Amino acid sequence: MQTVNPATGEVIKEFEAMSYEKVDGFIKKAQKVQAVWALKSYDDRAVHLRKIADILKSNKEELSRIMAGEMGKPLPQGESEVEKCAWVCMYYAENASEFLADDFVETDATKSYVTFNPLGTVLSIMPWNFPLWQLFRFAAPGLMAGNAIMLKHSENSSGSAVKIEELIHLAGIPADLFRTILMPSDKLKPIVQHEGIAAVTLTGSTKAGKIVASQAGEMVKKTVLELGGSDAYVILKDADIEKAAEACVTSRLINSGQSCIAAKRFIVVEEVYDEFLEEFTTLMKSKKTGDPFDEATDIGPLAREDLRDGLHKQVQESTDKGAELILGGEIPSGKGFYYPATILTNVKPGMPAYDDELFGPVAAIIKVKDEEEAIEVTNDNIYGLGAAVFTGDVERGEEIASKKLKAGCCFVNDFVRSDPRLPFGGVKESGYGRELGEYGIKEFVNIKTVYVK
């Protein structure tokens, strides 16, 4: 197992894959220590979560450099990711006891209530694009709820995974309560189906989600899936075009465009199409592509060569079918897996830029005649993770977001992002279940009825 610097193509480090027997030992030990952890009070668990938050902040520079080296995340974005992880740890340290307090219900019983017990050991299968955040947004509530965690990270983020385990243990979390598993994805089925694994959470591609959900389903195990997305942003005729374009470009280029909730399709009513396209193009041209260790870099390399080549193929197939290339669209010469900021217009159904997820700095601009068609095009997709609408009529925007857009996270006059205080997840082939907020911590507990007479 290797980690490769996507800016140079050079191998950073090699890791020895763990055997099934070693991971089996981890899981069996986790079952024992989790039984003890489950009996601790929320206050006792919160002490460790607060320590994790402090340790993350004090190791921010090192963690951001590991991410920059392994998957090309620009340093300022890596530092922001670490800060957000510290925030989610503090958030659940402060709120878990309230979220999971017994819920008393009046019935014919002397006393009846709902209580929330941990499930046991949860397998967390995480991707490379946000090596820390994807894990901590599950781990913080998971640990506060009383569960043990086995982390299976993407192979090209193995250095991040090892460092995460080190820091969590440094905060006093029992070693056997949280373990990093270094194992190729194609060897994971016996772990998913291990009798000591109570549930599975996966963030990744829809293809990977379907495989893991099937494997877990054979053993009747709970899963939460946060999968791909092709988020559409609707620009209505009364939108503030300058602010809308700025939000759209920011969203499209977060993490060099490698984000499930990055804006990918921009659906613009014809009255403001030309104005939006001009502003959007100007902003995209202004963004600097380069070394992720350079503080001035906006767009780093894509995480792997195969991902860069796959993205370029999607662009080529779209232009072959009639899409117009306005900006970018050419693989640069030299080392590294770079891809430029790219804009496609005249995007139609049947093109990858319309139908599929573009995981990189490529924007699909789609002209529509009116609001009704904009909503129709937004929902005309297999994914349903996030969506946004930009309009001067905030009440109208809220109605569209709350009632008409088929996605799990719908924003008005801002770009979609996750927040520890709000549930996060999708519908359709973007997955099911929720992370974050009160809803997220209740995904991996036994919602138990107690009836006393």
C-alpha positions in Angstrom: 0.0 0.0 0.0 1.5 3.3 -1.1 0.8 7.0 -0.7 1.8 9.1 -3.7 2.4 12.8 -3.8 0.0 14.0 -6.5 2.0 17.1 -7.2 5.0 15.1 -8.3 3.9 11.5 -8.8 6.6 10.4 -6.3 5.9 7.7 -3.7 5.8 9.2 -0.2 5.6 6.1 1.9 4.7 2.4 1.8 2.5 0.7 4.3 2.2 -3.0 5.0 -1.3 -4.2 4.6 -2.8 -5.9 7.7 -3.9 -9.5 7.7 -7.4 -10.5 8.4 -6.1 -12.2 11.6 -4.7 -8.9 12.9 -7.9 -7.0 12.2 -10.0 -9.8 13.7 -7.9 -9.3 16.9 -8.6 -5.6 16.9 -12.4 -6.1 16.6 -12.5 -8.7 19.4 -10.5 -6.4 21.7 -12.8 -3.5 20.8 -15.9 -5.4 21.9 -14.4 -5.8 25.4 -13.3 -2.2 25.8 -16.5 -0.8 24.3 -18.5 -2.6 26.9 -16.6 -0.6 29.5 -16.7 2.7 27.5 -20.5 2.4 27.2 -20.9 2.5 31.0 -19.0 5.8 31.2 -21.0 9.0 31.7 -21.3 11.6 28.9 -19.2 13.9 31.0 -16.4 11.4 31.2 -16.4 10.8 27.4 -16.6 14.6 26.8 -13.3 15.1 28.6 -11.6 13.0 25.9 -13.4 14.7 23.1 -12.3 18.1 24.3 -8.7 16.8 24.5 -9.0 15.6 20.9 -10.1 19.1 19.9 -7.1 20.7 21.6 -4.7 18.2 20.2 -6.0 18.7 16.7 -5.5 22.4 16.9 -1.9 22.1 18.3 -1.1 19.7 15.4 -2.8 21.8 12.7 0.3 22.5 10.7 1.5 19.0 10.6 -1.9 17.6 9.7 -2.4 20.1 6.9 1.0 19.2 5.5 0.2 15.5 5.5 -3.0 16.1 3.6 -1.2 18.4 1.1 1.4 15.7 0.5 -1.0 12.8 0.2 -3.9 14.2 -1.7 -2.9 17.7 -2.8 -5.1 19.8 -0.5 -3.9 23.4 -0.5 -2.5 24.2 3.0 -5.0 26.9 4.0 -7.9 24.5 3.2 -6.2 21.8 5.2 -5.8 24.1 8.2 -9.5 25.0 8.0 -10.4 21.3 7.8 -8.5 20.6 11.1 -10.2 23.5 12.8 -13.6 22.2 11.7 -12.7 18.8 13.1 -11.9 20.4 16.5 -15.3 22.2 16.3 -17.3 19.0 15.8 -15.5 17.4 18.7 -16.4 20.3 21.0 -19.9 20.4 19.6 -20.7 16.8 20.6 -18.8 17.0 23.9 -21.2 19.9 24.8 -24.4 18.5 23.3 -24.4 14.7 23.3 -25.9 14.3 26.7 -28.9 16.5 25.7 -29.3 14.8 22.3 -29.3 11.3 23.9 -31.3 12.0 27.1 -34.1 9.6 27.9 -37.3 10.7 26.2 -40.3 10.1 28.5 -43.6 9.3 26.9 -47.0 9.1 28.6 -48.7 5.7 28.2 -50.7 3.3 30.3 -47.4 2.3 32.0 -46.3 3.6 35.3 -43.3 4.8 33.4 -42.4 4.5 29.7 -39.5 6.1 27.8 -37.1 5.9 25.0 -33.4 5.4 25.8 -30.4 5.4 23.5 -27.8 2.7 23.8 -24.6 2.4 21.7 -24.6 -0.3 19.0 -21.1 -1.6 19.7 -18.2 -1.4 17.2 -18.8 0.6 14.0 -16.7 0.2 10.9 -16.0 3.6 9.3 -15.0 3.4 5.6 -13.7 6.8 4.6 -12.5 8.5 1.4 -9.3 10.6 0.7 -10.8 14.0 -0.2 -11.3 15.2 3.3 -9.1 12.8 5.2 -9.9 14.2 8.7 -13.3 15.8 8.4 -15.0 12.8 6.9 -13.9 10.7 9.8 -14.4 13.1 12.7 -17.9 14.1 11.7 -18.8 10.5 12.4 -16.2 9.7 15.1 -17.1 12.6 17.4 -20.8 11.6 17.8 -19.9 7.9 17.5 -17.5 8.0 20.5 -19.8 10.2 22.5 -22.7 7.8 22.0 -20.5 5.0 23.5 -19.4 3.1 20.4 -16.0 1.7 19.4 -14.6 2.6 15.9 -12.6 0.7 13.3 -11.3 3.2 10.7 -10.7 1.9 7.2 -9.4 4.9 5.2 -8.7 5.3 1.6 -5.3 3.7 0.7 -3.8 7.0 -0.5 -4.6 8.6 2.8 -2.9 6.0 5.0 -0.6 8.5 6.5 -3.5 10.6 7.6 -5.2 7.5 9.0 -2.2 6.5 11.1 -1.8 10.1 12.4 -5.5 10.3 13.3 -5.2 7.1 15.4 -2.1 8.5 17.2 -3.8 11.7 18.1 -7.0 10.1 19.3 -5.0 7.7 21.6 -2.9 10.7 22.8 -6.2 12.2 24.1 -6.7 9.2 26.4 -9.2 7.3 24.3 -8.5 3.6 25.0 -6.3 2.2 22.2 -8.6 -0.7 21.5 -11.6 1.6 21.3 -10.3 3.2 18.1 -8.2 1.4 15.6 -7.0 2.2 12.1 -7.2 -0.7 9.6 -4.7 -0.7 6.8 -6.2 -3.0 4.3 -7.0 -2.8 0.5 -10.7 -2.2 -0.2 -11.1 -5.4 -2.1 -10.2 -7.4 1.0 -12.8 -5.7 3.2 -15.9 -7.9 2.9 -14.9 -10.3 5.8 -14.5 -7.2 8.0 -17.9 -5.7 7.0 -19.5 -9.1 7.7 -17.5 -9.8 10.9 -19.8 -10.7 13.8 -18.1 -8.1 16.0 -19.0 -5.2 13.6 -22.4 -3.9 14.6 -22.8 -1.3 11.8 -21.0 0.3 8.9 -20.8 3.9 7.7 -19.3 4.8 4.4 -18.5 8.0 2.6 -17.4 7.5 -1.0 -18.6 6.7 -4.5 -22.0 5.4 -5.2 -20.4 2.3 -6.6 -18.5 1.6 -3.4 -21.7 2.4 -1.4 -23.7 -0.2 -3.2 -21.1 -2.9 -2.7 -20.7 -2.3 1.0 -24.5 -1.9 1.6 -25.0 -5.2 -0.1 -22.3 -6.9 2.0 -23.7 -5.4 5.2 -27.3 -6.2 4.2 -26.5 -9.9 3.9 -25.8 -9.8 7.6 -28.7 -7.4 8.4 -26.4 -4.6 9.6 -27.2 -1.0 9.8 -25.5 1.3 7.3 -25.2 5.0 6.7 -24.1 6.0 3.2 -22.9 9.4 2.1 -22.1 9.0 -1.6 -21.6 11.0 -4.8 -23.3 14.2 -5.8 -23.9 16.4 -8.8 -25.1 19.5 -6.9 -27.1 22.0 -9.0 -27.1 25.7 -8.2 -30.1 27.6 -9.7 -29.5 31.2 -10.7 -32.8 33.1 -11.0 -33.3 36.3 -12.9 -33.5 38.4 -9.7 -30.3 37.1 -8.2 -27.4 39.3 -7.2 -25.2 38.0 -10.0 -21.9 39.1 -8.6 -22.5 37.4 -5.2 -24.0 34.3 -6.9 -21.0 33.9 -9.1 -18.6 34.3 -6.2 -20.4 31.7 -4.2 -20.6 29.3 -7.2 -16.9 29.5 -8.0 -16.0 29.1 -4.3 -18.1 26.0 -4.1 -16.9 24.5 -7.4 -13.2 24.9 -6.5 -13.3 23.8 -2.8 -10.7 21.0 -2.4 -9.7 21.5 -6.1 -13.3 20.5 -7.0 -13.0 17.2 -5.3 -16.0 17.3 -3.0 -19.3 15.5 -3.0 -21.1 18.7 -2.2 -19.2 21.0 -4.5 -21.4 22.8 -7.0 -21.1 21.0 -10.3 -24.1 22.1 -12.4 -25.0 25.8 -12.7 -28.5 26.2 -14.0 -29.1 29.8 -15.2 -32.3 31.4 -16.5 -31.7 33.0 -19.9 -32.4 36.6 -18.8 -29.1 36.7 -16.7 -27.2 33.9 -18.5 -24.7 36.0 -20.3 -24.0 38.2 -17.3 -23.5 35.2 -15.0 -21.3 33.4 -17.5 -19.0 36.5 -17.9 -18.7 37.0 -14.1 -18.2 33.3 -13.5 -15.6 33.0 -16.2 -13.6 36.0 -14.9 -13.5 34.5 -11.4 -12.5 31.0 -12.6 -9.7 32.5 -14.6 -8.4 34.4 -11.5 -7.8 31.2 -9.5 -4.2 30.0 -9.2 -3.4 26.4 -9.9 -0.2 25.1 -8.4 1.8 23.5 -5.6 -0.5 22.7 -2.6 2.3 23.8 -0.2 2.2 27.3 -1.7 -0.1 29.4 0.5 -1.3 31.3 -2.7 -2.6 28.2 -4.4 -6.3 27.9 -5.0 -6.4 24.7 -7.0 -4.0 21.9 -6.2 -3.5 18.6 -8.1 -6.1 16.0 -8.3 -5.5 13.2 -5.8 -4.5 10.5 -8.3 -3.6 10.2 -11.9 -6.5 7.9 -12.8 -8.9 10.4 -11.3 -7.4 13.2 -13.4 -7.5 11.1 -16.5 -11.1 10.0 -15.8 -12.2 13.7 -15.4 -10.5 14.6 -18.7 -12.3 11.8 -20.4 -15.7 13.1 -19.1 -14.8 16.6 -20.5 -13.8 15.1 -23.9 -16.9 13.0 -24.1 -19.1 16.0 -23.3 -17.4 18.2 -26.0 -17.6 15.3 -28.5 -21.4 15.4 -27.9 -21.7 19.1 -28.4 -20.7 20.9 -25.2 -18.7 24.0 -25.8 -15.4 24.4 -24.0 -15.1 28.0 -22.7 -12.1 27.6 -20.4 -9.5 25.0 -19.6 -10.0 21.4 -20.7 -6.4 20.5 -21.4 -4.1 18.4 -19.3 -1.0 20.6 -18.5 2.5 19.3 -19.3 4.9 18.6 -16.5 4.8 16.6 -13.3 1.8 16.1 -11.1 -1.9 15.2 -11.6 -3.1 18.8 -12.3 -6.2 19.8 -14.1 -7.1 23.4 -14.9 -10.3 25.3 -14.0 -12.6 24.3 -16.8 -16.0 25.6 -18.0 -18.4 23.8 -20.3 -21.5 25.4 -21.8 -24.3 24.0 -24.1 -24.5 21.1 -21.7 -27.3 18.6 -22.5 -28.7 15.3 -21.3 -26.6 12.4 -22.4 -23.3 14.2 -21.7 -21.2 13.2 -18.7 -21.2 16.9 -17.7 -25.0 16.8 -17.4 -25.6 13.2 -16.1 -22.6 12.3 -14.0 -20.5 13.6 -11.1 -17.5 15.7 -12.2 -14.9 15.3 -9.4 -12.6 18.1 -10.1 -12.5 21.8 -11.1 -14.9 21.5 -14.1 -18.2 23.5 -14.2 -21.2 22.7 -16.4 -23.3 25.8 -17.2 -26.8 25.1 -18.3 -29.2 27.7 -19.8 -32.9 27.4 -19.1 -35.9 29.6 -20.0 -37.4 30.0 -16.6 -37.7 29.0 -13.0 -39.9 26.0 -13.7 -37.4 24.5 -16.1 -34.5 25.3 -13.7 -36.2 23.2 -11.0 -36.9 20.4 -13.5 -33.3 20.3 -14.7 -32.0 20.4 -11.1 -34.0 17.3 -10.2 -33.2 15.5 -13.4 -30.3 13.6 -11.9 -29.6 10.3 -10.2 -28.0 12.2 -7.3 -29.6 14.2 -4.5 -27.0 15.4 -2.0 -27.1 19.2 -2.1 -28.6 22.1 -4.1 -28.8 25.8 -3.9 -30.9 28.6 -5.3 -29.9 32.3 -5.8 -32.6 34.9 -5.9 -33.5 38.4 -4.6 -36.8 37.0 -3.3 -35.7 35.2 -0.2 -39.1 33.8 0.6 -39.5 32.4 -2.9 -36.0 30.9 -2.6 -36.9 29.3 0.7 -40.1 27.8 -0.8 -38.1 26.3 -3.7 -35.4 25.0 -1.4 -37.7 23.5 1.2 -40.4 22.0 -1.2 -39.2 21.7 -4.7 -35.5 20.6 -4.8 -34.9 16.9 -4.3 -31.8 16.9 -2.2 -30.8 16.4 1.4 -29.2 19.8 1.9 -30.7 22.9 0.2 -29.3 26.4 0.6 -30.6 29.8 -0.4 -28.1 32.5 -1.5 -25.1 30.6 -0.3 -23.1 27.6 -1.2 -23.8 24.1 0.4 -21.5 23.0 3.2 -21.7 20.7 6.2 -22.1 22.1 9.7 -21.9 20.2 13.0 -25.2 21.7 14.1 -27.2 20.5 11.0 -27.9 17.1 9.7 -26.0 16.2 6.5 -26.8 13.5 3.9 -28.6 12.8 0.7 -31.3 11.0 -1.2 -31.5 8.9 -4.4 -28.0 7.6 -5.3 -26.4 10.1 -3.0 -27.1 7.7 -0.1 -29.2 7.5 3.0 -29.0 8.3 6.7 -27.7 11.4 8.2 -24.5 12.7 9.9 -24.1 15.7 12.2 -26.6 17.5 14.4 -28.9 15.6 16.7 -30.0 13.3 13.9 -26.5 12.2 13.2 -25.7 11.0 16.7 -28.8 8.9 16.7 -27.9 6.9 13.6 -25.7 4.5 15.5 -27.6 3.9 18.7 -30.3 1.4 19.7 -33.4 3.5 20.0 -34.9 1.4 22.8 -38.4 1.5 24.3 -38.6 0.9 28.1 -42.0 0.2 29.6 -42.5 -0.2 33.4 -45.7 -1.1 35.1 
